[in-house]
Protein backbone atom coordinates (compact mmCIF):
# COMPACT_ATOMS: atom_id res chain seq x y z
CA UNK A 1 0.00 0.00 0.00
CA UNK A 2 2.84 2.36 0.81
CA UNK A 3 4.37 1.96 -2.65
CA UNK A 4 1.00 2.62 -4.31
CA UNK A 5 0.63 5.82 -2.29
CA UNK A 6 4.07 7.05 -3.34
CA UNK A 7 3.32 6.31 -6.96
CA UNK A 8 0.05 8.22 -6.79
CA UNK A 9 1.81 11.25 -5.31
CA UNK A 10 4.48 11.09 -8.06
CA UNK A 11 1.77 11.07 -10.72
CA UNK A 12 0.02 13.98 -9.03
CA UNK A 13 3.22 16.07 -9.08
CA UNK A 14 3.81 15.20 -12.74
CA UNK A 15 0.24 16.13 -13.65
CA UNK A 16 0.68 19.45 -11.84
CA UNK A 17 3.57 20.20 -14.22
CA UNK A 18 1.44 19.33 -17.25
CA UNK A 19 2.78 15.89 -18.21
CA UNK A 20 1.33 12.39 -18.47
CA UNK A 21 2.80 9.36 -16.70
CA UNK A 22 3.87 7.52 -19.86
CA UNK A 23 7.14 6.03 -18.63
CA UNK A 24 6.93 3.23 -16.10
CA UNK A 25 8.02 3.92 -12.51
CA UNK A 26 10.21 0.92 -11.73
CA UNK A 27 13.11 2.65 -10.03
CA UNK A 28 13.52 2.87 -6.30
CA UNK A 29 16.14 4.83 -4.36
CA UNK A 30 18.94 2.37 -5.15
CA UNK A 31 18.11 2.20 -8.88
CA UNK A 32 18.10 5.98 -9.15
CA UNK A 33 21.47 6.14 -7.41
CA UNK A 34 22.80 3.25 -9.51
CA UNK A 35 22.18 4.87 -12.90
CA UNK A 36 24.24 7.96 -11.96
CA UNK A 37 26.89 5.82 -10.26
CA UNK A 38 27.08 3.67 -13.41
CA UNK A 39 27.46 6.71 -15.67
CA UNK A 40 30.11 8.25 -13.43
CA UNK A 41 31.81 4.81 -13.45
CA UNK A 42 35.15 5.32 -11.71
CA UNK A 43 36.67 2.44 -13.69
CA UNK A 44 35.81 4.24 -16.92
CA UNK A 45 36.80 7.88 -16.55
CA UNK A 46 39.06 7.21 -13.57
CA UNK A 47 41.24 4.89 -15.68
CA UNK A 48 41.02 6.24 -19.23
CA UNK A 49 41.56 9.83 -18.07
CA UNK A 50 44.26 8.92 -15.52
CA UNK A 51 47.03 10.28 -17.82
CA UNK A 52 45.23 13.65 -17.85
CA UNK A 53 46.07 14.08 -14.16
CA UNK A 54 49.43 12.29 -14.06
CA UNK A 55 50.77 14.23 -17.05
CA UNK A 56 49.72 17.51 -15.46
CA UNK A 57 50.98 17.84 -11.88
CA UNK A 58 52.07 14.27 -11.20
CA UNK A 59 50.91 12.63 -7.99
CA UNK A 60 49.44 15.81 -6.53
CA UNK A 61 46.98 16.03 -9.42
CA UNK A 62 45.50 12.86 -7.96
CA UNK A 63 46.17 13.14 -4.24
CA UNK A 64 44.87 16.69 -3.77
CA UNK A 65 43.11 17.70 -6.98
CA UNK A 66 40.78 14.67 -6.94
CA UNK A 67 39.55 15.70 -3.49
CA UNK A 68 38.99 19.33 -4.48
CA UNK A 69 37.32 18.37 -7.75
CA UNK A 70 35.00 15.95 -5.94
CA UNK A 71 33.99 18.59 -3.40
CA UNK A 72 33.18 20.89 -6.31
CA UNK A 73 31.04 18.14 -7.93
CA UNK A 74 29.19 17.66 -4.61
CA UNK A 75 28.43 21.39 -4.48
CA UNK A 76 27.07 21.32 -8.04
CA UNK A 77 25.03 18.18 -7.28
CA UNK A 78 23.54 19.85 -4.18
CA UNK A 79 22.55 22.95 -6.16
CA UNK A 80 21.00 20.81 -8.89
CA UNK A 81 19.35 18.48 -6.37
CA UNK A 82 17.39 21.36 -4.88
CA UNK A 83 16.02 22.24 -8.33
CA UNK A 84 15.32 18.58 -9.19
CA UNK A 85 13.28 18.24 -6.02
CA UNK A 86 11.05 21.10 -7.14
CA UNK A 87 10.72 19.94 -10.78
CA UNK A 88 11.08 16.13 -11.02
CA UNK A 89 10.72 15.60 -14.80
CA UNK A 90 12.65 13.65 -17.44
CA UNK A 91 13.59 16.97 -19.05
CA UNK A 92 15.84 17.76 -16.10
CA UNK A 93 18.24 20.56 -17.03
CA UNK A 94 16.07 21.79 -19.87
CA UNK A 95 12.89 21.95 -17.80
CA UNK A 96 14.55 23.71 -14.89
CA UNK A 97 16.28 26.33 -17.05
CA UNK A 98 13.03 27.03 -18.95
CA UNK A 99 10.90 27.56 -15.86
CA UNK A 100 13.48 29.62 -13.99
CA UNK A 101 15.22 31.46 -16.85
CA UNK A 102 12.73 31.64 -19.70
CA UNK A 103 11.89 29.47 -22.69
CA UNK A 104 14.83 30.64 -24.86
CA UNK A 105 17.30 30.13 -22.04
CA UNK A 106 15.93 26.65 -21.36
CA UNK A 107 15.94 25.78 -25.06
CA UNK A 108 19.67 26.61 -25.30
CA UNK A 109 20.43 24.72 -22.07
CA UNK A 110 18.70 21.66 -23.52
CA UNK A 111 20.99 21.56 -26.54
CA UNK A 112 24.17 21.92 -24.48
CA UNK A 113 22.96 19.21 -22.10
CA UNK A 114 22.04 16.93 -24.98
CA UNK A 115 25.47 17.39 -26.57
CA UNK A 116 27.17 16.68 -23.24
CA UNK A 117 25.10 13.54 -22.65
CA UNK A 118 25.82 12.38 -26.21
CA UNK A 119 29.54 12.89 -25.58
CA UNK A 120 29.25 10.76 -22.42
CA UNK A 121 28.11 7.79 -24.51
CA UNK A 122 30.62 8.57 -27.27
CA UNK A 123 33.65 8.97 -25.00
CA UNK A 124 32.85 5.90 -22.88
CA UNK A 125 32.32 3.72 -25.96
CA UNK A 126 35.58 4.99 -27.43
CA UNK A 127 37.25 4.27 -24.07
CA UNK A 128 35.62 0.81 -24.18
CA UNK A 129 37.27 0.20 -27.55
CA UNK A 130 40.69 1.41 -26.37
CA UNK A 131 40.58 -0.61 -23.14
CA UNK A 132 39.40 -3.74 -24.98
CA UNK A 133 42.16 -3.32 -27.55
CA UNK A 134 45.04 -2.48 -25.19
CA UNK A 135 44.09 -4.60 -22.18
CA UNK A 136 41.85 -7.50 -23.22
CA UNK A 137 43.24 -8.14 -26.70
CA UNK A 138 46.90 -7.22 -26.03
CA UNK A 139 47.49 -8.25 -22.39
CA UNK A 140 45.00 -11.11 -21.91
CA UNK A 141 44.86 -12.67 -25.38
CA UNK A 142 48.39 -11.64 -26.35
CA UNK A 143 47.30 -10.36 -29.77
CA UNK A 144 49.28 -7.97 -31.92
CA UNK A 145 46.94 -4.97 -31.84
CA UNK A 146 48.88 -2.88 -34.35
CA UNK A 147 46.17 -3.42 -37.04
CA UNK A 148 43.63 -2.05 -34.53
CA UNK A 149 45.45 1.28 -34.13
CA UNK A 150 43.89 4.05 -36.18
CA UNK A 151 46.35 6.02 -38.28
CA UNK A 152 43.67 8.35 -39.60
CA UNK A 153 40.19 8.30 -41.08
CA UNK A 154 39.55 5.32 -43.41
CA UNK A 155 42.66 3.43 -42.26
CA UNK A 156 42.26 -0.28 -41.41
CA UNK A 157 42.50 0.51 -37.68
CA UNK A 158 39.85 3.21 -38.05
CA UNK A 159 37.45 0.77 -39.72
CA UNK A 160 37.96 -1.73 -36.88
CA UNK A 161 37.26 1.02 -34.35
CA UNK A 162 34.10 2.08 -36.22
CA UNK A 163 32.76 -1.48 -36.42
CA UNK A 164 33.52 -2.22 -32.76
CA UNK A 165 31.85 0.95 -31.46
CA UNK A 166 28.96 0.54 -33.90
CA UNK A 167 28.16 -2.98 -32.67
CA UNK A 168 28.49 -1.90 -29.01
CA UNK A 169 26.13 1.05 -29.56
CA UNK A 170 23.54 -1.10 -31.35
CA UNK A 171 23.53 -3.64 -28.50
CA UNK A 172 23.15 -0.85 -25.92
CA UNK A 173 20.28 0.70 -27.88
CA UNK A 174 18.52 -2.66 -28.29
CA UNK A 175 18.68 -3.37 -24.56
CA UNK A 176 17.40 0.13 -23.78
CA UNK A 177 14.53 -0.13 -26.24
CA UNK A 178 13.41 -3.71 -25.76
CA UNK A 179 13.45 -4.02 -22.00
CA UNK A 180 13.32 -1.37 -19.32
CA UNK A 181 13.40 -4.27 -16.86
CA UNK A 182 16.76 -5.53 -18.11
CA UNK A 183 18.13 -2.02 -18.51
CA UNK A 184 17.34 -1.38 -14.85
CA UNK A 185 18.72 -4.79 -13.79
CA UNK A 186 21.97 -4.29 -15.70
CA UNK A 187 22.33 -0.78 -14.28
CA UNK A 188 21.85 -2.20 -10.77
CA UNK A 189 24.42 -4.91 -11.41
CA UNK A 190 26.81 -2.40 -12.92
CA UNK A 191 27.01 -0.61 -9.57
CA UNK A 192 28.21 -3.81 -7.90
CA UNK A 193 30.53 -4.72 -10.79
CA UNK A 194 32.11 -1.25 -10.85
CA UNK A 195 32.62 -1.28 -7.09
CA UNK A 196 33.98 -4.84 -7.04
CA UNK A 197 36.38 -4.11 -9.93
CA UNK A 198 37.61 -0.89 -8.30
CA UNK A 199 38.18 -2.65 -4.94
CA UNK A 200 39.91 -5.64 -6.55
CA UNK A 201 42.13 -3.38 -8.66
CA UNK A 202 43.02 -1.27 -5.63
CA UNK A 203 43.86 -4.23 -3.39
CA UNK A 204 45.88 -5.92 -6.14
CA UNK A 205 47.93 -2.81 -6.83
CA UNK A 206 48.64 -2.34 -3.14
CA UNK A 207 49.41 -6.02 -2.55
CA UNK A 208 51.75 -6.60 -5.49
CA UNK A 209 53.39 -3.23 -6.06
CA UNK A 210 56.92 -2.48 -4.85
CA UNK A 211 56.12 1.00 -3.58
CA UNK A 212 53.59 2.35 -1.09
CA UNK A 213 55.03 5.86 -0.95
CA UNK A 214 52.12 8.04 0.21
CA UNK A 215 54.23 11.19 -0.24
CA UNK A 216 53.79 10.80 -4.01
CA UNK A 217 50.18 11.96 -3.57
CA UNK A 218 51.29 15.33 -2.24
CA UNK A 219 54.28 15.95 -4.51
CA UNK A 220 53.86 18.38 -7.38
CA UNK A 221 55.91 18.12 -10.54
CA UNK A 222 55.16 19.69 -13.88
CA UNK A 223 54.90 16.88 -16.45
CA UNK A 224 53.38 18.93 -19.26
CA UNK A 225 55.14 18.66 -22.61
CA UNK A 226 57.53 15.81 -23.42
CA UNK A 227 57.97 14.80 -19.76
CA UNK A 228 54.33 13.68 -19.69
CA UNK A 229 54.25 12.06 -23.10
CA UNK A 230 52.86 15.26 -24.67
CA UNK A 231 49.39 14.68 -23.24
CA UNK A 232 49.47 18.43 -22.53
CA UNK A 233 51.45 21.17 -24.28
CA UNK A 234 54.28 22.57 -22.18
CA UNK A 235 52.90 24.94 -19.52
CA UNK A 236 54.99 27.12 -17.20
CA UNK A 237 52.29 28.25 -14.75
CA UNK A 238 52.01 25.92 -11.75
CA UNK A 239 48.47 27.14 -11.08
CA UNK A 240 47.41 26.38 -14.64
CA UNK A 241 48.96 22.90 -14.42
CA UNK A 242 47.02 22.42 -11.19
CA UNK A 243 43.78 23.35 -12.98
CA UNK A 244 44.53 20.91 -15.83
CA UNK A 245 44.45 18.08 -13.30
CA UNK A 246 40.84 18.98 -12.49
CA UNK A 247 39.74 17.64 -15.88
CA UNK A 248 40.50 14.09 -14.72
CA UNK A 249 38.07 14.16 -11.83
CA UNK A 250 35.34 16.29 -13.45
CA UNK A 251 35.32 14.06 -16.54
CA UNK A 252 34.97 11.07 -14.23
CA UNK A 253 32.45 12.57 -11.82
CA UNK A 254 29.92 13.93 -14.27
CA UNK A 255 26.67 12.74 -15.81
CA UNK A 256 25.03 12.51 -12.38
CA UNK A 257 22.07 14.42 -13.80
CA UNK A 258 21.01 10.94 -15.02
CA UNK A 259 19.15 10.64 -11.73
CA UNK A 260 17.10 13.68 -12.76
CA UNK A 261 16.49 12.42 -16.30
CA UNK A 262 14.95 9.26 -14.84
CA UNK A 263 12.70 11.24 -12.46
CA UNK A 264 9.55 10.05 -14.22
CA UNK A 265 10.69 6.45 -13.74
CA UNK A 266 11.59 6.87 -10.05
CA UNK A 267 9.25 6.40 -7.09
CA UNK A 268 9.14 9.27 -4.59
CA UNK A 269 11.19 11.28 -7.10
CA UNK A 270 11.16 14.60 -5.23
CA UNK A 271 13.14 13.05 -2.39
CA UNK A 272 15.07 10.24 -4.04
CA UNK A 273 16.42 12.06 -7.12
CA UNK A 274 18.46 14.64 -5.14
CA UNK A 275 19.71 11.85 -2.86
CA UNK A 276 20.61 9.75 -5.91
CA UNK A 277 22.77 12.53 -7.34
CA UNK A 278 24.55 13.30 -4.08
CA UNK A 279 25.12 9.65 -3.14
CA UNK A 280 26.52 8.80 -6.58
CA UNK A 281 28.97 11.70 -6.42
CA UNK A 282 30.02 10.99 -2.83
CA UNK A 283 30.70 7.27 -3.24
CA UNK A 284 32.43 7.84 -6.58
CA UNK A 285 34.62 10.37 -4.79
CA UNK A 286 35.51 7.95 -1.97
CA UNK A 287 36.15 4.76 -3.91
CA UNK A 288 37.56 6.62 -6.91
CA UNK A 289 40.10 8.40 -4.71
CA UNK A 290 41.29 5.18 -3.10
CA UNK A 291 41.64 3.56 -6.54
CA UNK A 292 43.56 6.34 -8.31
CA UNK A 293 45.73 6.92 -5.23
CA UNK A 294 46.69 3.23 -5.30
CA UNK A 295 47.56 3.60 -8.99
CA UNK A 296 49.95 6.46 -8.24
CA UNK A 297 51.61 4.57 -5.40
CA UNK A 298 51.90 1.43 -7.55
CA UNK A 299 53.85 3.11 -10.36
CA UNK A 300 57.11 1.07 -10.35
CA UNK A 301 60.50 2.72 -10.03
CA UNK A 302 62.86 2.05 -12.95
CA UNK A 303 66.10 0.38 -11.84
CA UNK A 304 69.43 -0.52 -13.44
CA UNK A 305 71.12 -3.93 -13.36
CA UNK A 306 72.43 -3.29 -9.86
CA UNK A 307 68.98 -2.48 -8.50
CA UNK A 308 69.64 1.23 -8.15
CA UNK A 309 66.71 3.52 -8.97
CA UNK A 310 67.39 5.48 -12.15
CA UNK A 311 63.90 6.97 -12.49
CA UNK A 312 61.16 7.25 -9.90
CA UNK A 313 57.81 5.59 -10.67
CA UNK A 314 55.78 8.79 -11.09
CA UNK A 315 58.24 10.21 -13.61
CA UNK A 316 58.39 6.89 -15.46
CA UNK A 317 54.58 6.59 -15.45
CA UNK A 318 54.05 10.14 -16.69
CA UNK A 319 56.50 9.50 -19.54
CA UNK A 320 54.11 6.83 -20.85
CA UNK A 321 51.63 9.55 -21.78
CA UNK A 322 48.23 8.14 -22.73
CA UNK A 323 49.50 4.63 -22.05
CA UNK A 324 50.11 5.29 -18.33
CA UNK A 325 47.38 3.04 -16.91
CA UNK A 326 48.01 0.21 -19.38
CA UNK A 327 51.67 0.41 -18.43
CA UNK A 328 51.14 0.19 -14.68
CA UNK A 329 48.67 -2.73 -14.92
CA UNK A 330 51.22 -4.58 -17.07
CA UNK A 331 54.19 -3.73 -14.83
CA UNK A 332 52.74 -4.78 -11.49
CA UNK A 333 53.63 -8.44 -10.94
CA UNK A 334 50.22 -9.83 -10.01
CA UNK A 335 48.99 -13.37 -10.90
CA UNK A 336 47.80 -13.53 -14.51
CA UNK A 337 44.36 -14.87 -13.53
CA UNK A 338 43.87 -11.89 -11.22
CA UNK A 339 44.95 -9.45 -13.96
CA UNK A 340 42.50 -11.14 -16.35
CA UNK A 341 39.58 -10.84 -13.91
CA UNK A 342 40.35 -7.15 -13.34
CA UNK A 343 40.61 -6.43 -17.07
CA UNK A 344 37.34 -8.24 -17.83
CA UNK A 345 35.68 -6.27 -14.99
CA UNK A 346 36.99 -3.00 -16.45
CA UNK A 347 35.71 -3.82 -19.95
CA UNK A 348 32.27 -4.93 -18.70
CA UNK A 349 31.99 -1.85 -16.46
CA UNK A 350 32.70 0.46 -19.38
CA UNK A 351 30.06 -1.26 -21.53
CA UNK A 352 27.46 -0.91 -18.77
CA UNK A 353 28.50 2.70 -18.19
CA UNK A 354 27.72 3.51 -21.83
CA UNK A 355 24.44 1.56 -21.53
CA UNK A 356 23.35 3.73 -18.58
CA UNK A 357 24.61 6.82 -20.40
CA UNK A 358 22.38 6.04 -23.36
CA UNK A 359 19.39 5.62 -21.03
CA UNK A 360 19.96 9.11 -19.63
CA UNK A 361 20.79 10.63 -23.02
CA UNK A 362 17.62 9.29 -24.65
CA UNK A 363 15.32 10.77 -21.99
CA UNK A 364 16.53 14.25 -22.81
CA UNK A 365 15.31 14.39 -26.46
CA UNK A 366 12.14 12.52 -25.43
CA UNK A 367 11.26 15.16 -22.83
CA UNK A 368 12.38 18.01 -25.09
CA UNK A 369 10.23 16.69 -27.94
CA UNK A 370 7.10 16.70 -25.74
CA UNK A 371 7.34 20.50 -25.79
CA UNK A 372 8.24 20.73 -29.49
CA UNK A 373 11.88 21.68 -28.91
CA UNK A 374 13.52 19.46 -31.56
CA UNK A 375 12.93 18.63 -35.23
CA UNK A 376 10.63 15.61 -35.70
CA UNK A 377 9.19 16.13 -32.21
CA UNK A 378 6.07 14.11 -33.00
CA UNK A 379 8.25 11.07 -33.63
CA UNK A 380 10.80 11.57 -30.85
CA UNK A 381 8.18 11.95 -28.12
CA UNK A 382 6.57 8.59 -28.88
CA UNK A 383 6.59 5.90 -26.18
CA UNK A 384 5.91 2.26 -27.01
CA UNK A 385 2.66 1.36 -25.25
CA UNK A 386 3.83 -2.19 -24.56
CA UNK A 387 7.53 -1.72 -23.82
CA UNK A 388 7.06 1.65 -22.06
CA UNK A 389 10.30 2.96 -23.58
CA UNK A 390 10.90 5.99 -25.88
CA UNK A 391 12.22 3.93 -28.81
CA UNK A 392 12.77 6.71 -31.41
CA UNK A 393 14.62 8.90 -28.88
CA UNK A 394 16.84 5.95 -27.88
CA UNK A 395 17.88 5.17 -31.46
CA UNK A 396 18.45 8.81 -32.41
CA UNK A 397 20.60 9.36 -29.29
CA UNK A 398 22.58 6.20 -30.05
CA UNK A 399 23.10 7.19 -33.69
CA UNK A 400 24.34 10.68 -32.79
CA UNK A 401 26.69 9.27 -30.14
CA UNK A 402 28.10 6.83 -32.69
CA UNK A 403 28.62 9.53 -35.34
CA UNK A 404 30.67 11.59 -32.85
CA UNK A 405 33.22 8.76 -32.64
CA UNK A 406 33.94 8.73 -36.39
CA UNK A 407 36.65 11.34 -35.91
CA UNK A 408 39.48 8.87 -35.32
CA UNK A 409 41.48 10.66 -32.61
CA UNK A 410 38.56 12.17 -30.81
CA UNK A 411 38.92 10.75 -27.29
CA UNK A 412 40.42 13.88 -25.70
CA UNK A 413 37.89 16.14 -27.44
CA UNK A 414 34.97 13.86 -26.53
CA UNK A 415 36.02 13.37 -22.90
CA UNK A 416 36.78 17.05 -22.32
CA UNK A 417 33.71 18.11 -24.30
CA UNK A 418 31.58 15.79 -22.19
CA UNK A 419 32.67 17.55 -18.99
CA UNK A 420 32.57 21.07 -20.46
CA UNK A 421 29.15 20.81 -22.12
CA UNK A 422 27.54 19.06 -19.18
CA UNK A 423 28.87 21.50 -16.61
CA UNK A 424 27.91 24.38 -18.92
CA UNK A 425 24.37 23.00 -18.99
CA UNK A 426 24.49 22.56 -15.18
CA UNK A 427 25.58 26.18 -14.76
CA UNK A 428 22.58 27.55 -16.67
CA UNK A 429 19.67 26.38 -14.45
CA UNK A 430 21.74 27.00 -11.30
CA UNK A 431 22.37 30.60 -12.44
CA UNK A 432 18.69 31.02 -13.32
CA UNK A 433 17.67 29.64 -9.92
CA UNK A 434 20.09 31.99 -8.14
CA UNK A 435 18.72 35.01 -10.01
CA UNK A 436 15.13 33.93 -9.40
CA UNK A 437 15.74 33.28 -5.70
CA UNK A 438 17.56 36.59 -5.26
CA UNK A 439 14.55 38.36 -6.79
CA UNK A 440 12.21 36.44 -4.49
CA UNK A 441 10.45 34.71 -7.38
CA UNK A 442 11.35 31.09 -6.65
CA UNK A 443 9.12 29.98 -3.82
CA UNK A 444 7.87 26.51 -4.82
CA UNK A 445 10.87 24.48 -3.66
CA UNK A 446 10.60 20.77 -3.06
CA UNK A 447 11.29 18.70 0.06
CA UNK A 448 15.06 18.77 -0.61
CA UNK A 449 15.87 22.35 0.33
CA UNK A 450 19.27 23.93 1.07
CA UNK A 451 17.63 26.68 3.10
CA UNK A 452 19.85 29.64 3.94
CA UNK A 453 22.85 28.08 2.19
CA UNK A 454 21.04 27.90 -1.15
CA UNK A 455 22.38 31.08 -2.76
CA UNK A 456 25.94 30.58 -1.48
CA UNK A 457 26.04 27.00 -2.82
CA UNK A 458 24.70 28.20 -6.19
CA UNK A 459 27.28 31.02 -6.41
CA UNK A 460 30.20 28.67 -5.65
CA UNK A 461 28.88 26.15 -8.21
CA UNK A 462 28.64 28.85 -10.90
CA UNK A 463 32.18 30.13 -10.29
CA UNK A 464 33.57 26.58 -10.33
CA UNK A 465 31.74 25.71 -13.56
CA UNK A 466 33.07 28.87 -15.23
CA UNK A 467 36.67 28.01 -14.27
CA UNK A 468 36.22 24.45 -15.53
CA UNK A 469 34.85 25.64 -18.87
CA UNK A 470 37.81 28.02 -19.28
CA UNK A 471 40.33 25.25 -18.64
CA UNK A 472 38.41 22.82 -20.84
CA UNK A 473 38.81 24.93 -23.98
CA UNK A 474 42.56 25.46 -23.69
CA UNK A 475 45.01 23.63 -26.04
CA UNK A 476 45.08 20.81 -26.99
CA UNK A 477 41.30 20.59 -26.53
CA UNK A 478 40.65 23.97 -28.18
CA UNK A 479 38.27 22.15 -30.54
CA UNK A 480 35.82 22.06 -27.62
CA UNK A 481 35.87 25.87 -27.64
CA UNK A 482 35.30 25.81 -31.38
CA UNK A 483 32.26 23.60 -30.85
CA UNK A 484 30.83 26.04 -28.29
CA UNK A 485 31.18 28.96 -30.74
CA UNK A 486 29.60 26.99 -33.59
CA UNK A 487 26.80 25.73 -31.36
CA UNK A 488 25.97 29.28 -30.24
CA UNK A 489 25.89 30.58 -33.83
CA UNK A 490 23.76 27.66 -35.05
CA UNK A 491 21.37 27.87 -32.08
CA UNK A 492 20.83 31.59 -32.61
CA UNK A 493 20.01 30.85 -36.25
CA UNK A 494 17.57 28.08 -35.36
CA UNK A 495 15.88 30.19 -32.70
CA UNK A 496 15.42 33.13 -35.08
CA UNK A 497 13.87 30.81 -37.64
CA UNK A 498 11.50 29.29 -35.06
CA UNK A 499 10.42 32.81 -34.14
CA UNK A 500 9.50 33.41 -37.81
CA UNK A 501 12.67 35.27 -38.85
CA UNK A 502 14.05 32.83 -41.41
CA UNK A 503 16.33 35.34 -43.25
CA UNK A 504 18.15 36.02 -39.99
CA UNK A 505 18.36 32.25 -39.43
CA UNK A 506 19.97 31.80 -42.85
CA UNK A 507 22.51 34.54 -42.08
CA UNK A 508 23.56 32.63 -38.96
CA UNK A 509 23.76 29.43 -41.01
CA UNK A 510 26.34 31.17 -43.19
CA UNK A 511 28.17 32.43 -40.08
CA UNK A 512 28.20 28.89 -38.65
CA UNK A 513 29.71 27.53 -41.88
CA UNK A 514 32.29 30.35 -41.89
CA UNK A 515 33.28 29.49 -38.32
CA UNK A 516 33.67 25.81 -39.26
CA UNK A 517 35.92 26.77 -42.18
CA UNK A 518 37.96 29.18 -40.04
CA UNK A 519 38.53 26.68 -37.25
CA UNK A 520 39.20 23.59 -39.37
CA UNK A 521 40.88 24.97 -42.48
CA UNK A 522 44.43 23.69 -42.85
CA UNK A 523 46.67 24.50 -45.80
CA UNK A 524 46.81 21.54 -48.16
CA UNK A 525 43.86 19.78 -46.47
CA UNK A 526 40.33 20.01 -47.85
CA UNK A 527 38.63 18.78 -44.65
CA UNK A 528 37.78 22.33 -43.53
CA UNK A 529 36.12 23.11 -46.86
CA UNK A 530 34.09 19.90 -46.86
CA UNK A 531 33.07 20.42 -43.23
CA UNK A 532 32.00 24.03 -43.92
CA UNK A 533 29.85 22.98 -46.89
CA UNK A 534 28.26 20.20 -44.83
CA UNK A 535 27.59 22.64 -41.95
CA UNK A 536 25.97 25.13 -44.34
CA UNK A 537 23.70 22.50 -45.89
CA UNK A 538 22.66 20.96 -42.57
CA UNK A 539 22.00 24.26 -40.76
CA UNK A 540 20.15 25.74 -43.75
CA UNK A 541 17.90 22.66 -44.03
CA UNK A 542 17.15 22.83 -40.30
CA UNK A 543 16.39 26.56 -40.56
CA UNK A 544 13.77 25.80 -43.23
CA UNK A 545 12.38 22.86 -41.22
CA UNK A 546 12.07 24.93 -38.04
CA UNK A 547 10.69 28.07 -39.69
CA UNK A 548 7.72 29.33 -37.72
CA UNK A 549 7.62 26.36 -35.35
CA UNK A 550 7.68 28.55 -32.27
CA UNK A 551 8.91 26.85 -29.11
CA UNK A 552 6.52 27.47 -26.24
CA UNK A 553 8.53 25.73 -23.54
CA UNK A 554 7.16 23.63 -20.68
CA UNK A 555 3.51 24.25 -19.83
CA UNK A 556 2.80 26.93 -17.23
CA UNK A 557 -0.33 28.45 -15.71
CA UNK A 558 -3.48 27.84 -17.73
CA UNK A 559 -1.62 25.60 -20.19
CA UNK A 560 -1.29 22.96 -17.48
CA UNK A 561 -5.05 22.89 -16.91
CA UNK A 562 -5.68 22.63 -20.65
CA UNK A 563 -3.40 19.60 -20.88
CA UNK A 564 -5.26 17.53 -18.30
CA UNK A 565 -7.60 15.92 -20.83
CA UNK A 566 -4.60 15.03 -23.05
CA UNK A 567 -2.82 13.58 -20.00
CA UNK A 568 -5.81 11.38 -19.15
CA UNK A 569 -6.06 10.20 -22.76
CA UNK A 570 -2.33 9.35 -22.97
CA UNK A 571 -2.36 7.44 -19.68
CA UNK A 572 -5.50 5.55 -20.69
CA UNK A 573 -3.75 4.45 -23.89
CA UNK A 574 -0.80 3.20 -21.84
CA UNK A 575 -3.05 1.27 -19.49
CA UNK A 576 -4.80 -0.32 -22.46
Secondary structure, DSSP 8 states (H G I E B T S, - for coil): -HHHHHHHHHHHHHHHTT----S---B-HHHHHHHHHHHHIIIIIHHHTHHHHHHHHTTHHHHTHHHHHHHHHHHHHHHHHHHHHH---TTTHHHHHHHHH-HHHHHHHHHHHHHHHHHHHHHHHHHHHHHIIIIIIIIIS----GGGS--STTSHHHHHHHHHHHHHHHHHHHHHHH-HHHHHHHHHHHHHHHHHHHHHHHHHHHHH-S---GGGGG-----TGGGGTTSS-----HHHHHHHHHHHHHHHS--TTHHHHTGGGBTTHHHHHHHHHHHHHHHHHHHHHHHHHHHHHH---EE-TTS-EEE-HHHHHHTTGGGHHHHHHHHS---HHHHHHHHHHHHHHHHHHHHHHHHHHHHHHHHHHHTT-STTHHHHT---TTT-S-HHHHHHHHHHHHHHTTSTT-HHHHHHHHHHHHHHHHHHHHHHHHHHHHTT------SS--GGGHHHHHHHHHHHHHHHHHHHTSTTSHHHHHHHHHHHHHHHHHHHHHTT-HHHHHHHHHHHHHHHHHHH-BTTB-HHHHHHHHHHHHHHHHHHHHTT-----S--THHHHHHHHHHHHHHHHHH-
